[in-house]
Amino acid sequence: MVYRIDPENDRQFIEEFRLNPIAAHSPGLMRVLAVMRVDPTGNQTILVCRKPFAEWVLANMPARRADPIVMETGQVFTSREEAEWAVFCRRWRLLTGESINRPFRD
């Protein structure tokens, strides 16, 4: 049986990730992240580090791995944590149809 994200039950893990995107996570959040890391279409939103420890951007990894990665030209993140939060929000919306309307940090 393949695990799927259930927005009603798994919504509790959003705040856990928002507060600590790079940390040891609870088993429930690890399940959610495992689902988010595999896109059945083969396309995947990823992070690309443009400058080590300084700049990250979102990009799309195509289904056909021989094709080039397409970098987004919008937002440039200055912390990996904030960039990870943006990826989490994007993948949550893709898998659940719900938008997370919370900033990385209040």
C-alpha positions as CSV (number, residue, x, y, z in Angstrom):
1,M,0.0,0.0,0.0
2,V,1.4,3.4,-1.0
3,Y,1.1,6.1,1.5
4,R,-0.6,9.3,0.4
5,I,-0.8,12.6,2.1
6,D,-4.1,13.1,3.8
7,P,-4.5,16.9,4.3
8,E,-6.9,16.5,7.2
9,N,-4.6,14.2,9.2
10,D,-1.2,15.4,8.0
11,R,-1.8,19.1,8.3
12,Q,-0.3,18.9,11.8
13,F,3.2,18.3,10.3
14,I,3.2,21.6,8.4
15,E,4.1,23.6,11.5
16,E,6.8,21.1,12.6
17,F,8.5,21.5,9.2
18,R,8.1,25.3,9.2
19,L,9.8,25.6,12.5
20,N,12.7,23.2,11.7
21,P,13.0,22.3,8.0
22,I,16.5,20.9,8.5
23,A,16.4,18.8,11.6
24,A,15.4,15.4,12.9
25,H,11.7,15.0,12.1
26,S,9.0,13.0,13.7
27,P,8.0,9.7,12.0
28,G,4.8,11.3,10.7
29,L,6.6,14.2,9.1
30,M,9.2,11.8,7.6
31,R,6.3,9.9,6.0
32,V,5.0,13.1,4.5
33,L,8.4,14.2,3.2
34,A,9.0,10.7,1.7
35,V,5.8,11.2,-0.4
36,M,6.7,14.7,-1.3
37,R,10.1,13.7,-2.6
38,V,8.7,11.4,-5.4
39,D,6.6,13.0,-8.1
40,P,4.8,10.3,-10.2
41,T,5.1,12.6,-13.3
42,G,8.9,12.5,-13.0
43,N,9.0,16.3,-12.7
44,Q,10.3,17.6,-9.4
45,T,10.6,21.0,-7.8
46,I,14.2,21.2,-6.4
47,L,16.6,23.6,-4.9
48,V,19.7,24.8,-6.6
49,C,22.5,26.4,-4.6
50,R,23.9,29.3,-6.8
51,K,26.4,30.5,-4.2
52,P,27.5,28.1,-1.4
53,F,25.9,29.0,1.9
54,A,24.5,32.2,0.4
55,E,21.9,31.8,-2.5
56,W,19.3,29.2,-3.4
57,V,16.7,29.2,-6.2
58,L,13.9,26.9,-7.1
59,A,14.2,24.9,-10.2
60,N,12.3,22.2,-12.1
61,M,14.0,18.9,-12.7
62,P,12.4,17.4,-15.8
63,A,11.0,13.9,-16.1
64,R,13.6,13.0,-18.7
65,R,16.9,13.4,-16.7
66,A,18.9,14.1,-19.9
67,D,16.9,17.4,-20.3
68,P,18.2,20.5,-18.6
69,I,17.1,21.7,-15.2
70,V,15.0,24.8,-15.6
71,M,15.9,27.5,-13.1
72,E,13.2,29.9,-11.9
73,T,14.1,33.5,-12.2
74,G,11.9,34.8,-9.4
75,Q,12.8,34.7,-5.8
76,V,16.4,34.2,-4.6
77,F,16.6,32.8,-1.0
78,T,19.4,33.7,1.3
79,S,18.8,30.9,3.7
80,R,18.5,27.2,2.9
81,E,15.8,26.8,5.5
82,E,13.6,29.4,3.8
83,A,14.2,27.8,0.4
84,E,13.3,24.4,1.9
85,W,10.1,25.9,3.2
86,A,9.2,27.2,-0.3
87,V,9.7,23.7,-1.8
88,F,7.6,22.2,1.0
89,C,4.8,24.6,0.3
90,R,4.9,24.0,-3.5
91,R,4.9,20.2,-3.1
92,W,2.1,20.4,-0.5
93,R,-0.1,22.4,-3.0
94,L,0.7,20.0,-5.8
95,L,-0.2,16.9,-3.8
96,T,-3.2,18.2,-1.8
97,G,-4.5,21.1,-3.8
98,E,-4.2,23.3,-0.7
99,S,-2.0,26.4,-0.4
100,I,-0.1,27.0,2.8
101,N,-0.4,30.7,3.4
102,R,2.2,31.1,6.1
103,P,5.6,32.8,5.8
104,F,8.7,30.9,6.7
105,R,9.1,32.8,10.0
106,D,6.5,35.1,11.6
